């Protein structure tokens, strides 16, 4: 009897379902995936090399475009790196401002995830709804920084601007509305939707062994039952001064990864409320030289971004620019799981699986 041959299918790179310029080559038998191979590099922009030609103070427009869905988190990560290398201690108010801005950006990022994930499952309305909620926070980011997608708000020693008058009330109103809609409208829209549950429950399971072996972090790790969050385990900014929980699940499927983001939005709202209440008076930054020199040393910083643990490693040699800069991308490690998680799944579930990892290729093809 003639043996059946598998059929090779290219998913991406120019396809909205791949969430960026990303390609997966799958071998299928019927509609079952037998092998999957990820291909990256379509968006490569040499951001690590560019750092060598930029002063420590003017690399911020570049980091904005790493994870362009959560640009402020990238700015805070780089600012923390430079400040650690230069022995700069930011004022308490600056630490609280950064915490609030990072959590606002986390909510915005997770809303984009929820909307695009729902669209990939087949519910186009979800993206319209989540963009509606995201716009509430986008307007606040614009009020504070003057920018929207790439705000370039952080700087060495703090932030470019202080919070404007009345912004705390605006933030409170926005997060109150988002919390209400998640607890009511979104519950019936996603979590009580039979089609959504069938498309996500038990699909593309990523277990703890795979998480540890591949270096997966963030919501994908916590969905597999590993309770690790740098905001709790290695607190920075003012995360040790606010009370919040780390959501965790043991199922490790696409549904669990979706729920991690939903629960994290609610925890981010909790953090923002406390930080706004305790926001200290005083300086929002300290003055630092625009062309400061940093002595020869090795500096490493990592933080919890919406997609997992992002890290930066910098080598300085006493000049006004980094000698070398290395970026550890959360998505780079997370998408490696696709090569194993997709095997045995149906082709129709490939798009759902990709979406459940929430990839942003700007930080991968750095």
C-alpha positions in Angstrom: 0.0 0.0 0.0 1.3 3.4 -0.9 2.3 5.5 2.1 0.6 8.8 2.6 2.9 11.8 2.2 2.5 14.9 4.4 1.6 18.2 2.8 3.7 21.3 3.6 1.9 24.6 4.4 3.3 28.1 5.0 1.5 30.2 7.5 2.8 33.8 7.2 4.9 35.8 7.1 2.5 38.3 5.5 -0.6 37.3 7.3 -2.5 39.1 10.1 -2.9 35.9 12.0 0.8 35.6 12.6 0.7 38.8 14.7 3.7 40.4 13.0 6.1 39.5 10.2 6.4 35.9 11.4 6.3 32.6 9.5 5.6 29.0 10.5 6.1 26.1 8.1 3.9 23.1 9.1 3.8 19.6 7.7 0.2 18.3 7.8 -1.4 14.9 7.3 -5.0 15.6 6.4 -5.7 18.6 8.7 -3.4 17.4 11.6 -0.1 19.1 12.1 2.8 16.6 12.2 5.7 19.0 12.3 6.1 22.8 12.8 9.1 25.0 12.2 9.2 28.7 13.1 11.1 31.3 11.0 12.0 34.7 12.2 14.2 37.6 11.0 11.8 39.3 8.6 11.8 42.5 10.7 15.4 42.7 11.7 16.6 46.2 12.5 19.9 45.8 14.5 18.6 47.7 17.5 21.4 46.3 19.7 24.0 47.5 17.4 22.4 51.0 17.0 22.8 51.4 20.8 26.6 51.6 20.3 26.2 54.8 18.2 23.7 56.5 20.6 24.3 58.5 23.8 22.8 56.9 26.9 20.2 59.7 26.8 18.9 59.4 23.2 18.3 55.7 22.8 14.7 55.9 24.1 13.1 56.4 20.7 14.7 53.1 19.6 13.5 51.1 22.6 10.0 52.4 22.0 9.9 50.2 18.9 11.0 47.0 20.5 7.7 45.9 21.9 5.7 48.6 20.3 2.5 47.4 22.0 4.0 48.2 25.4 6.5 50.8 24.7 6.6 52.4 28.2 7.7 49.0 29.7 10.6 49.0 27.3 11.5 52.6 28.2 11.4 51.8 31.9 13.6 48.7 31.4 16.3 50.7 29.6 16.1 53.6 32.0 16.6 51.2 34.9 19.6 49.7 33.1 21.3 53.1 32.6 20.5 54.3 36.1 21.9 51.1 37.7 25.1 51.4 35.6 25.5 55.1 36.5 24.5 54.7 40.2 21.5 57.0 39.7 18.7 56.7 42.3 15.4 58.1 41.1 13.1 60.0 43.4 10.2 58.1 45.1 7.6 60.0 43.0 9.3 59.0 39.8 9.2 55.3 40.9 5.5 55.6 41.5 4.9 57.3 38.2 6.8 54.6 36.4 4.8 51.9 38.2 1.5 53.5 37.2 2.6 54.0 33.6 3.9 50.4 33.3 0.6 49.0 34.6 -1.5 51.2 32.3 0.6 50.0 29.4 0.2 46.3 30.6 -3.6 46.8 30.5 -3.4 48.3 27.0 -1.3 45.4 25.8 -3.5 42.7 27.3 -6.6 44.4 25.8 -5.0 44.2 22.3 -4.3 40.6 23.0 -7.9 39.8 24.1 -9.3 41.6 21.0 -6.9 40.0 18.5 -7.3 36.6 20.1 -11.1 36.8 19.9 -10.8 37.8 16.3 -8.6 34.8 15.5 -11.1 32.5 17.2 -13.8 34.1 14.8 -15.3 36.9 16.9 -14.5 40.1 15.0 -16.5 42.2 17.5 -14.0 41.5 20.3 -11.3 43.6 18.6 -13.7 46.6 18.3 -14.6 46.3 22.0 -11.1 46.0 23.3 -9.9 48.9 21.2 -12.7 51.0 22.6 -11.4 50.3 26.2 -7.8 50.7 25.1 -8.6 54.2 23.7 -9.6 55.4 27.2 -6.0 54.7 28.3 -4.4 55.8 25.1 -5.9 59.3 25.6 -4.4 59.4 29.1 -1.0 58.4 27.8 -1.3 61.2 25.3 -2.3 63.7 28.0 0.7 62.7 30.1 3.4 62.3 27.5 2.2 64.0 24.3 2.6 60.7 22.5 0.5 57.7 21.9 2.0 54.5 20.5 5.6 55.6 21.1 5.3 58.1 23.9 9.1 58.5 24.7 8.1 59.5 28.2 10.9 58.1 30.3 14.4 59.6 30.7 17.5 59.0 32.8 16.6 59.9 36.3 12.8 59.8 36.0 10.4 61.0 33.4 10.3 64.0 31.0 7.1 65.5 32.5 5.3 65.3 35.8 1.7 64.1 36.0 -0.6 66.9 34.9 -3.3 68.2 37.2 -6.5 66.1 37.3 -4.9 63.1 35.7 -5.4 60.8 38.7 -9.2 61.3 38.4 -9.0 60.6 34.6 -7.0 57.4 35.3 -9.5 56.3 38.0 -12.5 56.8 35.7 -10.9 54.9 32.9 -9.8 51.8 35.0 -13.2 51.8 36.7 -15.0 51.6 33.4 -12.6 48.9 32.1 -13.0 46.8 35.3 -16.8 47.0 35.0 -16.8 45.9 31.4 -14.4 43.0 32.0 -16.5 41.8 34.9 -19.8 42.0 33.1 -19.8 42.4 29.3 -16.6 40.4 28.7 -17.7 37.5 30.9 -20.6 36.7 28.6 -18.7 37.7 25.5 -15.8 35.3 26.1 -16.1 33.1 29.1 -19.7 32.0 28.6 -19.4 31.7 24.8 -19.6 28.0 23.9 -17.8 28.4 20.6 -14.9 30.3 22.3 -14.6 27.6 25.0 -14.5 24.8 22.4 -11.8 26.6 20.3 -9.5 27.2 23.3 -10.0 24.6 26.1 -7.5 21.7 25.8 -5.8 23.3 22.7 -2.0 23.5 22.4 -1.0 22.5 26.0 2.3 23.9 27.2 3.3 22.0 30.3 5.9 22.9 33.0 8.6 20.7 31.6 8.4 22.6 28.3 8.3 25.9 30.1 11.5 25.2 31.9 13.3 23.6 29.0 12.5 26.4 26.5 12.8 29.4 28.9 9.1 30.5 28.5 8.1 33.3 30.8 5.2 35.6 31.5 1.5 34.6 31.2 2.4 31.5 29.2 4.6 30.2 32.1 2.0 31.0 34.8 -0.7 29.3 32.8 1.3 26.1 33.1 1.3 26.4 36.9 4.6 28.1 37.7 3.9 31.1 40.0 6.8 33.4 39.1 6.5 37.2 38.5 9.5 39.5 38.8 7.3 42.2 40.3 6.9 39.9 43.3 10.0 37.7 43.2 12.5 40.5 42.5 10.6 43.7 43.3 11.6 47.0 41.5 10.1 50.5 41.4 7.4 50.4 44.1 6.0 46.9 43.5 7.0 46.0 47.0 4.8 48.7 48.4 1.5 47.6 46.7 -0.6 44.5 47.3 -1.5 42.3 44.4 -1.8 38.7 43.4 -0.1 36.6 40.8 -2.7 34.7 38.7 -1.8 31.1 38.0 -3.4 28.1 36.3 -2.4 24.4 35.9 -4.1 23.7 32.6 -1.5 25.2 30.2 -3.9 25.4 27.3 -4.9 28.3 25.1 -7.8 29.1 27.4 -5.6 29.3 30.4 -3.2 31.7 28.6 -6.2 33.9 27.7 -7.4 33.9 31.3 -4.0 34.9 32.6 -4.3 38.2 30.7 -7.8 38.8 31.9 -6.8 38.3 35.5 -3.7 40.3 35.1 -5.7 43.3 33.9 -7.7 43.2 37.1 -4.5 43.0 39.2 -3.0 45.9 37.3 -6.1 48.0 38.1 -5.6 47.1 41.8 -1.9 48.2 41.6 -2.8 51.5 39.9 -5.4 52.4 42.5 -2.9 51.9 45.3 -0.1 53.7 43.6 -2.3 56.7 42.8 -3.5 56.8 46.4 0.1 56.7 47.8 1.7 58.8 45.0 4.2 61.0 46.9 4.9 64.6 46.3 8.4 65.8 45.3 10.5 65.7 42.2 9.6 63.5 39.3 13.2 63.3 38.1 16.7 64.2 39.0 19.0 66.2 36.6 21.5 64.1 34.8 24.0 65.1 32.1 22.8 64.6 28.5 26.2 63.2 27.5 27.2 61.5 30.8 30.0 59.0 30.9 29.6 55.6 32.7 32.7 53.8 34.1 33.7 50.4 32.7 31.4 47.8 34.1 28.8 45.1 33.3 25.2 45.8 34.1 22.2 43.5 33.9 18.5 44.4 34.5 15.3 42.3 34.0 11.7 43.2 34.5 8.2 41.7 34.1 6.7 43.0 30.8 3.3 42.0 29.4 4.9 39.1 27.4 7.2 37.9 30.1 10.7 38.6 31.3 12.6 41.2 29.3 16.2 41.8 30.1 19.0 44.1 29.0 22.8 43.5 29.5 25.1 46.4 28.9 28.9 46.7 28.8 30.3 50.2 29.3 33.9 51.4 28.8 33.9 54.9 30.3 32.5 56.5 27.1 29.2 58.4 26.6 27.7 55.4 24.7 27.2 51.7 25.5 30.1 49.5 24.3 27.7 46.6 23.8 24.0 46.0 24.5 22.2 42.7 24.5 18.4 42.4 24.8 16.7 39.3 26.1 13.3 39.1 24.4 10.4 37.3 26.1 8.6 36.6 22.8 11.8 35.1 21.2 11.7 32.3 23.8 7.9 32.0 24.0 7.4 31.3 20.2 9.8 28.4 20.4 7.0 26.5 22.1 5.0 26.5 18.8 7.3 23.9 17.3 6.1 21.4 20.0 2.7 22.7 21.0 1.3 22.6 17.4 2.2 19.0 16.8 -1.0 16.9 16.9 -3.2 19.9 16.7 -5.5 20.8 13.7 -4.5 23.4 11.2 -7.5 25.5 12.3 -6.0 25.6 15.8 -2.6 26.9 14.6 -3.9 30.5 14.5 -5.4 30.2 18.0 -2.2 28.8 19.3 -0.1 31.6 17.8 -2.4 34.2 19.2 -2.4 32.6 22.7 1.3 33.4 23.0 0.8 37.0 22.2 3.9 37.5 20.0 5.3 40.9 19.1 8.0 40.6 16.5 9.6 43.9 17.1 11.3 42.6 20.2 12.2 39.3 18.5 13.8 40.7 15.3 15.6 43.3 17.3 
